[in-house]
Amino acid sequence: MSDLIRLLPENVANQIAAGEVVQRPASVVKELLENSVDAKATKITLIIKDAGRLLIQVIDNGKGMSETDARLSFERHATSKINSAEDLFNINTFGFRGEALASIAAVSQVEMKTKREDDELGTKIIIEGSKLISQEECTCDVGTSISVKNLFFNIPVRRNFLKSNTQELKLIVEEFFKVALINPNIHFVVYNNDTLLHDILPENFKQRIVNLINKSYKEKLIPLEIEIENVKISGFISKPEHAKKSRSDQYFFVNNRFVRHSYLKHAIESSFQDILPADMYPMFFIKIDIAPELIDVNIHPTKTEINFQDARTLYSILKSGIKKAFGTFSIQIPSFDFSTNDVFNPNEVIKDRPIVPPSIKLNPNYDPFDGFSNVKHKSEGNSNWQEFYSDLNEQFKDIFNGDNESVELNQHSTIDDFIDQKDELNFGETFIQFKNKYIIGTIDKGIIIIDQQRAHERILFEEYMEKLNEKSPASQLDMFPETITVNFDEALILDENKELFESIGFMYEKLGKTNYVINSHPEDISTDEIKDFFETVIANLKLETGRVVNNRHKAIAKSMANKTKIRENTVLHNLEMRNITEKLFKCKTSDVDLNGNPTYAIIDMDAVANIL
């Protein structure tokens, strides 16, 4: 019987290793940019074609490599920085050229040109699918240029799993931001399909944030500065009034490396929890400089996740530093108001006042049915239910539509939630609004209670979905067009989904890279709500970009419905309540709102009979 275990061929092993490091074009961009930073480059140029499928090229003016180093950089486990296992816990740089180049070369066609400052000629190497094609001397500038062509040319299945060009470009830009933000001393240039996207000169950290992310952030950020033994925390957090509806623009950098750390992110968000609504999130750009021996960066192949020896202490330091920043810049944090006159003051107790025990006064002549002479009691049967409800409506209409907060539904009623009885519901003519929140009506089986806000949101969602599918917008032209400024990745979303926005009534033009002029908007949205709406819908679309069009339709329709639905405490007339009720039960999904909460409940006749 032959042996079963054998060594994999080198090219197959490299392709397996590439699966951990090279997941998509953005992964290649990350590795190449970090290599250029490690090479002490002062200028880095990134060139992208066909969202990285056709070409990813990174050119730097760093140290360059010798002929031998250039060849060894494509070998697996080749390194210039690690001599022993202990060195793994004392890494201050991103990586080394051989760490990722072998994986990249295994799934693409790579051309490298590199030259050191003291060398007369440079070295040119061409590798395809881990196979060395050529190595020769060449004339080139000091530094290194690496071109990655036809990514996944030898693994077509991986290539087929890539998303749309817009989505892949968005991911590339995100990786570029992570490197460019934390290296403001480097001049970065970015081209996409021969179009200049960014040309950012060296500057300080805040200027880099403003120039790279959003010009409007200049007035929206407050500085953060904390320094104790072995740890320095610096950067910027957003003012509470400039929080966003999504967790975009949240960056952690540890020793100049972008990382994700949910525990520390919680420290920041919990610092804002008393001053922000539940669906709003702060922006932050935080740098942590810490002794390398106090962290472990080797828990993830791409080094984006790390461990701290004492994360709990760091959590407390970060949270207290944010509170201090709030105080320094007079950010108002809610607190108890002890100046109110309702606070008990023991000094105001009158000592000589006699203590009188509480008493209960009874009225022996009280008749609870007084005033209900026209109401049929349950002893007469349930056949006169509609008459009972009509009389009750007339006598209680002032209470139900007023501000009397003492009226409550009986908590012991049996409620059949989520019952879909569209074909059996025969509504009465009169509806009651309870606490300006619920619509109460009669049906053959008893009483139906509808949450007006949830119901209206469901109705609007299905109406907007129909408009998006039929492309029949109703919009109004703006006399004074609104101008909005978004981030670069948000601009990609607006560009990709322009046709969808137009189908619901938004017409806009692009001015520059990230500025847009809104020429018209849907009739349901006021001019004052445009900016807030765009922020909401972009946050929803970020979750759906690159997926099927119907999912993006849902994201826009959900945003529109949420923005235009009626709110609690909105007074409705009988005709409006009937309209909402009838439209709700014409919806494809009438029993739950967009978050899965019930839109209505039914109290059957037996439950009502047991109450009376």
Disulfide bonds with the S-S distance in Angstrom:
none
